[in-house]
């Protein structure tokens, strides 16, 4: 690696993985560390955050695990304070927390809607609100939010999820424009079809064990590349946006989708 994030402090929310393998947040946390960042790995599951931190430390880099519900303002305040105590500040805020949710406007309950918005959007609002004063005080910083192609392409009925990711895009752009003249950048990744443990778990819940292999094949076929992306594709893009190489990139919604945005077919996603 080239040390593109050398001596930076990266606060990664959603740094764990729901199951074996590499989720987007887990891969990104490790990628940040491999580029020289000190990683404060946060997840709702402290065990999952600790697994990621152990991988980073095992590779000879610095990491601290922290458990927090980032949709809770008190927990977010404690998280930022703990990161400051561990590493003296924050240079990169990476927001990867999110949950999937199927159902259109007739099937989605108010409880389901509010839960998705709280976890997918309110969490990012709270973490940005907590970290931005630090960025202002120190003279700059970078925020990388994780959105989804579902925000701009309707592949299936998932009203709450798609709307929440559209809100992430708007949040990203508004923060970017307000703080652009103060050396603070805010960009979003827009992943398409990515093969992660979270996706596998969701497919298992909806299609059963026997349907997972079939759905993987269908999602691979839908991609212009002939295969889904992997978490490292998202992680590599995150490293770029967090690094000084992207110093003049702000308010960008960077698609990581193998070109799927240009060849989207309704019925699969």
CORUR-V684044 format. One record per backbone hydrogen bond with DSSP energy under -1.0 kcal/mol. CO is the residue of the C=O (numbers start at 0). NH is the residue of the N-H. E is the energy in kcal/mol with one decimal. If there is no record, write none. Layout:
CO | NH | E
CO | NH | E
This chain:
2 | 5 | -1.6
4 | 7 | -2.3
7 | 37 | -3.3
8 | 90 | -2.5
8 | 91 | -2.4
9 | 39 | -3.0
10 | 93 | -3.0
11 | 41 | -2.8
12 | 95 | -2.3
22 | 26 | -2.5
23 | 27 | -2.2
24 | 28 | -2.4
25 | 29 | -1.9
26 | 30 | -2.6
27 | 31 | -2.8
28 | 32 | -1.9
29 | 33 | -2.5
30 | 34 | -1.1
31 | 36 | -2.2
32 | 35 | -2.1
34 | 4 | -2.4
35 | 6 | -1.9
37 | 9 | -2.8
38 | 63 | -2.2
39 | 11 | -2.1
40 | 65 | -2.3
41 | 13 | -2.0
41 | 14 | -3.0
42 | 67 | -1.7
44 | 48 | -2.2
45 | 49 | -2.6
46 | 50 | -1.8
47 | 51 | -1.7
48 | 52 | -2.5
49 | 53 | -2.5
50 | 54 | -1.7
51 | 55 | -2.0
52 | 56 | -2.8
53 | 57 | -2.6
54 | 58 | -1.1
55 | 60 | -2.1
56 | 59 | -2.0
61 | 38 | -2.1
63 | 40 | -2.5
65 | 42 | -1.8
68 | 71 | -2.0
71 | 75 | -2.2
72 | 76 | -2.2
73 | 77 | -2.3
74 | 78 | -2.3
75 | 79 | -2.4
76 | 80 | -2.1
77 | 81 | -2.3
78 | 82 | -2.2
79 | 83 | -2.3
80 | 84 | -2.3
81 | 85 | -2.0
82 | 86 | -2.7
83 | 87 | -2.6
90 | 141 | -2.2
91 | 10 | -3.3
92 | 143 | -2.8
93 | 12 | -3.1
94 | 145 | -1.8
102 | 158 | -2.1
103 | 107 | -2.1
108 | 112 | -2.6
109 | 113 | -2.7
110 | 114 | -2.1
111 | 115 | -2.3
112 | 116 | -2.3
113 | 117 | -2.2
114 | 118 | -2.4
115 | 119 | -2.9
116 | 120 | -2.0
116 | 121 | -2.5
117 | 122 | -1.2
120 | 124 | -2.3
121 | 125 | -2.6
122 | 126 | -2.4
123 | 127 | -2.5
124 | 128 | -2.5
125 | 129 | -1.8
126 | 130 | -1.9
127 | 131 | -2.7
130 | 134 | -1.9
131 | 135 | -2.6
132 | 136 | -2.1
133 | 137 | -2.3
134 | 138 | -1.2
134 | 139 | -2.5
140 | 184 | -2.2
141 | 92 | -2.6
142 | 186 | -2.4
143 | 94 | -2.7
144 | 188 | -2.9
147 | 150 | -1.9
148 | 151 | -1.7
148 | 152 | -1.7
154 | 266 | -1.9
156 | 102 | -3.1
157 | 161 | -3.0
158 | 162 | -2.5
159 | 163 | -2.3
160 | 164 | -2.1
161 | 165 | -1.9
162 | 166 | -2.0
163 | 167 | -1.7
164 | 168 | -1.8
165 | 169 | -1.9
166 | 170 | -2.9
167 | 171 | -2.5
168 | 172 | -2.3
169 | 173 | -2.4
170 | 174 | -2.3
171 | 175 | -2.3
172 | 176 | -2.2
173 | 177 | -2.0
174 | 178 | -1.9
178 | 181 | -1.9
178 | 183 | -1.4
182 | 140 | -1.7
184 | 142 | -2.5
185 | 250 | -1.8
186 | 144 | -2.7
187 | 253 | -2.8
188 | 146 | -3.5
189 | 255 | -2.0
190 | 148 | -2.4
192 | 228 | -2.9
193 | 195 | -1.1
195 | 199 | -2.3
196 | 200 | -2.4
197 | 201 | -2.2
198 | 202 | -2.5
199 | 203 | -2.1
200 | 204 | -2.1
201 | 205 | -1.8
202 | 206 | -2.9
203 | 207 | -1.8
207 | 210 | -1.2
210 | 214 | -2.4
211 | 215 | -2.5
212 | 216 | -2.1
213 | 217 | -2.0
214 | 218 | -2.5
215 | 219 | -2.5
216 | 220 | -2.2
217 | 221 | -1.5
218 | 222 | -1.1
222 | 225 | -1.6
228 | 194 | -3.1
229 | 232 | -1.6
229 | 233 | -1.1
230 | 234 | -2.5
231 | 235 | -2.5
232 | 236 | -1.4
233 | 237 | -2.1
234 | 238 | -2.4
235 | 239 | -1.8
236 | 240 | -2.2
237 | 241 | -2.2
238 | 242 | -1.3
242 | 245 | -1.5
243 | 246 | -1.7
245 | 248 | -2.2
251 | 187 | -3.0
253 | 189 | -3.1
255 | 191 | -2.1
256 | 259 | -1.7
258 | 261 | -2.0
259 | 262 | -1.6
264 | 267 | -1.1
